[in-house]
Structures are given as C-alpha cells and as structure tokens.
Amino acid sequence: MQHPEYEYLNMCRYVLDNGNQKGDRTGTGTLSVFGYQMRFDLQKGFPLLTTKRVPFRLIASELLWFIKGDTNIRYLLKHNNNIWNEWAFKNWIESAEYKGPDMTDFGLRSQTDQEFRKQYDLEMETFKKRILEDDDFANRFGELGPVYGKQWRAWETTNGESIDQLADLIHQIKTNPNSRRLILSSWSPEFTPQMALPPCHTLFQFYVHDGVLSCQLYQRSGDIFLGIPFNIASYALLTHLIAHECGLKPGEFVHTIGDAHIYVNHIKQIETQLQREPRPFPTLHINEKVKSLFDLDMEDLSIEGYDPHPPIKAPVAV
C-alpha cells in the first residue's frame, strides 16, 4: 500500500510536469495548476510530512490563535512563532512612523542582497521586540486586520452584530450531525481589502457518518512547498480537535486547492524533497482532561514518533 504522503508528493510532481508559467502578486513567478484534490485518512497517522521537517509547534500555535479569535501577531511571537511577521512588518515599514533604512521591495531584495538581508533582519528584530514590549505599538502594527480568527469567531453582520461561526459549527455537529450545512467561511468580500493577507484557506465543511468526522477544505491559493504542508497538518489537527470535543473519531481530510502553485525559486527544493522516501506518520496526542477545544493550550497537544528528513529552507514570497 502506498504511503499516504504520496498524496502530497504526487501533487508536487504533477505541478512540476504540468504547471502553467504564471506571474503573481509577489513578482516571483510560479508554476501553477487550477484545481487539485488530495485525501488523507486520519486513521493512518497524523499527516505531518516526513520528507522534510514540518514544525508542529508552529502549526498548533497558529491554529490556537485562530481558535481564540486573535488577529495580532503578539500571541504568535510569545510562542516563538514568526510565520505571520512579514505581513505586519510590511505595514510598519510602509507607515509614516517608520524612520529606518529603505526596505522597498524587501521581499525580493532580501533573497539576493546579503547586506540588505542583514539590515532587514536587524529591523525585523527591533520590530518584534517592540511588538512584545510596547502595547501601543503592538495594537497599531501587530494587527493584521480581520483575518481568520476574526471571521471564525466574530463574523460581522449587516445589523452590527457578530456570529461565532466556530462555536455554532461545533453545536451543529453535536446536535444535527446529518446537516449538510456544517460550513465555516473565512472569505468576507466586505472585509477582505482590510486584511493583511486575504484568506487562502477560504471555506471548510464537516461531514459526520457512523461516529466519524471528516473535513473538506477549499483553499483558493496554495504555496505548495511552504504553505500547503502547514495547511494539511493544521486542518487535520482541527478535525482531530473537533472530533475530540464532539465524541467522534477523526475520519478523512479532503484538501481541495484552486490555484496550486510552486514558486520558481522553490523548484530545486521541491526536487530535493521528491528524492526522499516518506517515513511513518507520527501520532497526535490531545490532553483527554480538556474537553473543549476553546480551553486547549499548547501543552495539551503533542506528537509522538515523528522522525522526518531534515528541513529544506526556502524564501517566503510576500
């Protein structure tokens, strides 16, 4: 039987072989296909890729950040999670308050200019320190706008009220598991322009059958090398957490992607990864004493038996 990680590796190979050359918002360039789907049986192990190391603690802390309804990077930085820094940092260096060296086109220049990269790193460290230590600065420049957490926990209605989509979803799974409306949307056309990054994982739906909970994610856009491994693990984790709260078994995670793309400066990294043989998936452990996912903290989550190949570094396109 083929290792379940080949769901991901086969996508990598397919896009390398069949992808369309496309420009993109970041100016980097991609190989892209439109419409791709993967399926992961969560009973065959937790789908944390093994052909390169994927940091579970970053995935878990980001998901808990979403679940808490938070939209400020301060929580992430307190957990040594830097995956959203670039978008907040960009807002700061483009503000009238920023008086440091010119960081124009920092996303591309920092990849090729070593002196610029050194200065960029120094400015980023200053930025992070101020976010953690200065409440006013964090409130103004740590905010990413109404991103995932806001949409999940406090979707704004036309009459000025808010909807806790996540709490409502869990209630429906518990009380009406046969519903075909077990859906949460992160895409709000009114508020998308205010977000540091419009939602890539835009909508997900749950399905209950015979005591088993499955999830399908629709992702409008996916960075195959850096982003999608996080998304696979994040929504697998969310499925486990909701199944845990609702007294169900985790079933299948179905990942449907609109624009599935490999950045051209990630091709060598993907080729390296494709040369590696997958290893057994790890096992997820959730603190049985914590019944609600809204009460979970980082120390309540762990994985066992994770033995991946070494990490493969690649630049983030911002």
N, C-alpha and C positions, 0 to 999 in steps of 0.2 A: 504494500500500500504506500502511495506517495506521501511524503511528509507534507503536512498542511502549509508549511511556509512556502511551498511552491506556488500557492495561490498568488503570493506577492512576487516571487521571483519570475514567474511566467508573465506577469504584467510588465515587469521591467524589460524582459526580453522582447515582448510584443511591441512595446513603445519604441525601444531602440530600433527594431526592424521595420516598423510600420508608421512611426510618428511623422506628422507633418511639421516642417520647419515653420515656426511662427515667432513673430515678435511678441513682446509682452510689456506690461506696465513698468517693470523694473529696468528695461533696456538690456537685459541679459541675453534673451533668446531661449527658445525651448524646442524640444521635440514633443509633439502633443497628439493625443487621440481623443476623440469625443465619444464618451460612453464606454465605461468598463466596469465590470462587476466581479467581486471576489466573495467567497463564502468561507467562513471559519466555524467549525464545530467546536464550541467552547468546552465540550466534554473531553476533547483530545489535548487538553493543555491550554494554558493561558498564552495567547498569541503575541508574545513579546519576541521580536525577531532575534534569531541566533546567528545569522550570517554577518552581523555586526552588532556591537553592544548598543542597546537602546536603554536610556536611563529611566527605569521605572519610577524613581522618586520624583523626577520632573513631571512625568505623566500624571502621577497620583496627585501631586500638589496643584497642578493646573486644574485637574478635574474638580478637586475640592474647592478651588477658587471659583469655578463656575457654579458649583452647587450652592455655595454661600451667597451667590448673587453679587460678588465683588467685581469691580471693574478697574481697580487701582493696582499698579504693579507692586506696591509696597508689601502686600501679603506674600507675593511670589518671592520678592527679594529676601524677606525674612526666612524663607525656606530655601534660600540659595538657588532660586530658580530664575534664570536670566532669559528665558525664551521669548518674552514679550518686550524686552528692553528697547530694542531698536526702534520700535514704533513710537514709544513715549519719548525716547531720546531725540528722535527726529523733530517732534513737536517743540522740544526745548530749543534746539539749535536753530530752528527757523523762527523763533519768537524774538520780539524786540528786546527782551530782557537778556538774551544771550550775548555776552561780550567776548567770548573766546575766539580762537582761531577759526578761519573759514572752514566749515565742514561741508561745503557744497559737493553734491554727488558722492557723499561719504560711502554709500553702499558699494559703489563700483571702485572708487579710488582706493579704499582701504584694502582691496584684494590684491592690488598690484604695486602700490607705493608704500614701501616699508616705513619710511619716516612719517608719512601720513598716518599709517596704521598705528604707530607708536603714539602719536599725538591723539588719535581717535580713542585709543584705549585709556589714556590718561583722562581725557574729557569724560569718557563713559564712567570711570571710577569716581570722579568728582560728582557726576550726576547721581549715581547710585547712592553714594554716601549722603547726599542732600535729601534724596527721597526717604531714606531710612531715618534721618535725624531731624528733618525740618518739616513739621506738619503742614505749614502753609505751602511750601514748595511742593510737597507730595500731593496736596489737594489740587494744585494748579497744573503740575506737569507729570504726575504719576497716573492721572486719569486717562483712560483710553476711549472714553465716550461710552455709549450704551451698547457695549459688546455682549458677548454670550451670557454672562451672569445676569445682566440687566434683563435681557429678553427671556431667559429661563425663569427668573424669579419675580420680575416686576414689569411685565409687558404693559405698556401704557395704552389705555383705551381712549376712544374719542370723547368720552364724558369725563376724563381726568382721573379715572380710577385705574387700578392695576390688576393684572392677572398673574397669579403664581402658577405658571404652566407646569412646572416640575411637580409641585405638590398635588395639583389637580390630576396630573397624569398617573401618579402613584395611587391616588384614591380610586381612579377609574380602573386601574389594573386589579386592585383589591376587590372592588365591588361589582365591576362589569367586565370581567376578563374577556368576554367574547366580542367586545366592541371593536369595530373597525376604525375607530377614531382615536386610537391611543397614540396621538401625534403631538410632537413639540416642534415649533418653528423658531429659528433664530433670525430669520430674514424679515425685517420690517422695512418696507420701502420708505416710510417716512423718516426713519432714524438712521438708515444705512449711511447717508452722507456725513453723519456726525461721528461715525465710528473710525477709530484709527486704522482698522482693517475690517472691511465688510466680511460677514461670516463666510468662511469657506465650507464648513460643515453646517448646512443650512436647515436641514429638517431630518428628524428621525421618528420612526414608528415602531411600536412594540406589538408583538403577536403572542398570544397565550394559547397553548394547546396541551391538554393532558398533563398539567402541572409543570410545564416547561415554558420559559420566557425567551423569546427571540427578538432581535432588534435589527432593523434595516436603517442605515444612514444614507441620505442623499447628500453628497458633497459636490458643490458646484465646481470646485477647482482644487486640484491636489498636486503638491510638490512631491513627486514620487520618492525621491531619495531622502529628503529631510522630514517632510511633513507627514506623509501617509503612514510610516511606521508608528508615529505618535498617535495618529487618529485611530488606527486599528486597535492599539492597546487601550486607548482612552475609552472608546465606546464598548470594547469588550469588558473593561473594568466597570463602566456604568451599568452594563447589563447584569454583571455579577452583583453589583451593589443593590440594584432594584429587585433582582430575584431574591437576594438575601432578605430584604425588608418585607417582601410580599409572600415569603414562604414558598417560593418556586425554585426550580432548578434552571440554571442557565442553559440555553439551547444553542442557537446559531446566531452569529453576527454576519449580516449581509452588508457589504460595503459597495455602494453604487457611486461612481465618480463621473462627473460631467467632463470637464477638461482635465484629463490625466496627463501630466507633463513631466519631462525630465529637463531641467535647466542644462544648457550646453556646457556649463562649467561643472556639471556633476557627472558627465558621461564616463570619465575614467573611474570615478568612484563606484558607479553602478557596475561597470565591467569587472572591477576587482571583487565586488560583492557576489557577482554571478559565478565566480570561480570557486566559491566556498560551498561546502556541503552543510546543509542545515543540521542542527543538533536538536535533541529533545526539547520541547517547550517546557517552561517552568510551571509550577503550581502556585495559584493565588491563595493566600490565607486572609480571611477577614475576621476580626475580633467578634466572636459569637455573642459576647455580652452586650455589644452595641447593636441594637435592633434597627434603628433608623439611620439612613444614610446622612440625614441632616445633623447627626450627632457625631459622625466619624471624624477622627483626626488622623494625621499621618501615621502615628504609632499604631493605629488599628489595622494597617494594611501592610502586607509583606509578600514577597515571593520566595519560593524555595526551589532549588535545583536549576538555577539559571547559570548556564556555562556557555556564553556566546563566544564567537570570534572577536578579535579586537575591534575597537571603534574605527570608523573611517571618517576623517574630517572633511568638511565641505563648507563653502561660504553660504550665508543666508542672503537671499535676494529680497531687498526691502522696497 
